[in-house]
């Protein structure tokens, strides 16, 4: 366990930033039991599936639209997973 600080840039991704802030507000619900479930050294650490199945099911289909690309995903950035256009989760 540990903590880290995330700096949110709504000017880079307003829709994504709004969803992230929404999820942060649910810290006692959404993030409980959250774990990194895929780590590829030097590339990616993936997390975001809540530890409680009912909470995970509640958010499973809550996709958000794409933001226009303003900044690329560089080392140290956080991005939403996607399964295609306007399907970020």
Secondary structure, 3 states (H helix, E strand, C coil): CCCCCCCCCCCCCHHHHHHHHHHHCCCCCCCCCCCEEEEECCCEEEECCCCCHHHHHHHCCCCECCCCCCCCCCCCCCCCCECCCCCEC
